C-alpha cells in the first residue's frame, strides 16, 4: 500500500514510518521541519520505498502533488504546543484546523479515500466522567489546541459523510517513548540535567495523568485500520492506569540518581489548558484485541533512557 504521512519527521510519525516500511509499504513523508527532526527519518531515507517532501501543509499545491498515488493518508502534523497556545492562537488554527482542511481537499483531488488522524484527549477538556469514553458529552473547551483538533475532527467526519471517505480518529493521551522531544517528562529531565539539586514543577504535582508508550500507540492504530470498517471510526488510545506528576518525578530522579529540592507553582493546573485529571476509557480499541505492552512507569523509564542517550545529539537541519 502507498501511505502518505504528514509530520513524518516528528516523534510519533517517524516511529510509524519505520514500522510501515518494515512491513513492506511504500511511504511518502511530508514535513515542514518546524519541530520535526531530520535525524528521526534518516533510517527511512535509506529505504528506497520512502520519499520525503520538505514542505508545509498550508501550501496546497505542493501537498497535492506530493500526495499523488496515496491510498491512505496518516495525518500527524500539528502544532502541539498546548502550554503556550494563548501566546499565538492563530498557529493552532492554521497548523491544526486549516492544515487538516488542506489535507482533505488534496485527498479529494488525488482520489484518496482513507485518512487516519491524530487527535487528542484534550478535546474532552475537563470532563465529569472517568474513565472518559468516546461518547462523553463535550464540556467547555479549555485549550486552543484541543479546540483546533476538535474542529479538525468535525471536518474529517463531514468529509467522510459528504465525499464518501473513511476516517479513523485517534484521541491520544500523552505519548512517551523513543524520539520524545517535548512535554513535562522531557522538561523535568532537562532541568535536572542542568541543575540536579533543584526542580520546579508547574502545578501542585498532584495532577493525574495517563500516558502510552509510542509502540503500543502504533500497534493500536494499525490494528484499528485493519479491523474497524465504519465510515467514521473514533478511538481513545491510552492505558487503564494513571499516575501523579509526582510519581513520574520520582521515577526520573531514581533513574538519574538525584534528590532535588522540588518547588511548585501554578495551583492545581500548571497552565491554561492543563487538565488536572486525564484517564480515557479505551474499551472500544480493546474490543478489537489490542492491549498495551508497557505500563506507565515502564514507558517513563524507557523515555528517560532515550532522552538521556540523545541529549548530546544536536538536531540536524532539513
Phi, psi and omega in degrees: 000145176264116186243131180257124186241118175272150184067032191297338180265010179274178184303297185286315186296322180294324174295322177294318178304314179300319180294316181297318179294325183294338180254012169100005180285156168270129186234130171249122179260149181220124183203139177268359177059028173290324174231338178295156182236131183300328180298336179288335180254004179301319176298322180292323182297339177279354182262126181295346179270007180243134174233138182241132175245121177268095184201170184256143179295342177285348174265091188290335178295310178295320180300312182296318179298316182291331184280348185309129178091353182288142177257341178213135173253129172250108189259097182249348182295135180189159164272115185254022183275084182290316188300318185254022182302323181286349178280335182212068188299332181292333181299317178296318178300311185287309189281337182254313185269304180296320178300321178294319176300319178298319178299315180295320178292321176296321177299317178301318185291323182267354177083023177273133190248355185236136179222136171248132189234133176272100175266210186203149172293349178295342179293344178279356180057236175242085187288167178261351184248127177225135349300150187271118180275167178298336182269007181299134174301137183282126176277188175298135178290138185248356177217148176294327177300308180299319180296320180291326177289321178296320176298320178295320175303315180299319177298315181299315180298318180292322178292324177298318179286319186276334187232022174057045175259171176235127184241145175235114183249123183246118179262102186275150154281185176293136182259138179238164175135194183299135180079010174299131187228355177204157184125173190289333176298315178296316181298318179297316180299315181300316179300312184290331176292326181277322179214090186296347185272351183210152180214128176254133185244130173278122187102183183265002179085350180261006175302135183257122187235148172247142181228161179219136179290140189301321181290328174294322176299314181294320176304316182295316180299311182294324178293318179297318179298329182275326193247348181250130191235016178290166177296315176237122183242118184241126183227131163285141175233117179187187176257173179269015181231170174214167176223161170278155175304322178299327177297313181296324177299317179299318180293322179293314180297321177297317180297318184276347181070039182235159178225077186283160168281126185254129174242154184234152177203144175110358180077210183285341177244131180287332181198170177299126180095355178278107181285131182286348179211123178231120174205113184263143173279115184250027181298327184295314179286328177295329179296340177277351179110004182275141171218138175291145181269329183253142171284170177299316181299318178295323179293319177298315181295320178297323180293312181297323177298318180289317179298319179298317181292328185268354190302324182280352182273122178277135178301132179277156180269153179293000000 
